[in-house]
């Protein structure tokens, strides 16, 4: 079954039907776009220059208070490698659409516990997803520490709904990656978070999922924390992952991450260490410097030590140039009076 028409029609219809939701409500759109150019070289390739571009465009349509539709497209293209320019690839629009979902926040005036309901293609409730390195998609735990680009439903209960934790998020999703095809394999996840002394946020999450062509059910568990100093001068984070029956890592059962960032001079320095059992561990060091309001210049060094005997140790030296722009189109909503 192809869900493209269903989801896209709903997203478009949400904006056009906003007048029916409230005559005095003016819809507005948040736009968020960025273009990144990564220039990297690897020691295993004698530091041969490699240039990659990725561009992301995000549109957030606010139909009325508490109701919005989000569409995010990401285009990735390798431009230059091994001394030659790379031919442009044909775009697969189902994979280009990284996010396409509707989010509804329940009415506060009802007196019921407030919740946020998200349906469509989006990130599911799992993992901490904290790195802050410029080229975070190259990290060892990127695909394990979160569940991305899957179609499903997430319900997030509000802060302080329960006395033990601050928030709970539950997800039910299909496990096809990067498309709009609803598969027979399904998964579910839960994520709990709690703030301690206003500076430490602790998270714990778990998921189970079926994978196409793989008989056993995969399970993953994550626990971590983020400490943010007053004023955001520095940040420290850590996360542990335990997993079983992962089809891509059949002999690996756990991973770990420790990192920190601090404001230094005009920019922010980041150190991030990650480990994947029987596979590799890596250390990334980066320094991000803002240039004006929209441009970020981020040199990064990433050292990878191979542990599995499959690959080899490698040193990656790179620079990410990020152009980022945000704007709002239309009139912002005014809160409705409660009756």
Buried (B, 14 or more C-beta within 10 A) or exposed (E): EEBBEEBBEBBEEBBEEBEEEBEEBBBBBBEBBBBBBBBBBBBEBEEEBBBBBBBBBBBBBBBBBBBBBBBBBBBBBBBBBEEEEBEEEEEEEBBBBBBBBBBBBBEEEEEEEBBBEBBBBBBBBBBBBBBBBBBBBBBBBBBBBBBBBBBBBBBBBBEEBBEEBBBBBBBBBBBBBBBBEBBEBBBBBBBBBBBEEEEEBBBBBBBBBBBEEBEEEBBBBBBBBBBBEEEEEBBBBBBBBBBBBBEEBEEBBBBBBBBBBBBEEEBBBBBBBBBBBEBBBBBBBBBBBBEEEEEBBBBBEBBBEBBEEEEEEBEBBBBBBBBBEEEEEEEEBEEBEEE
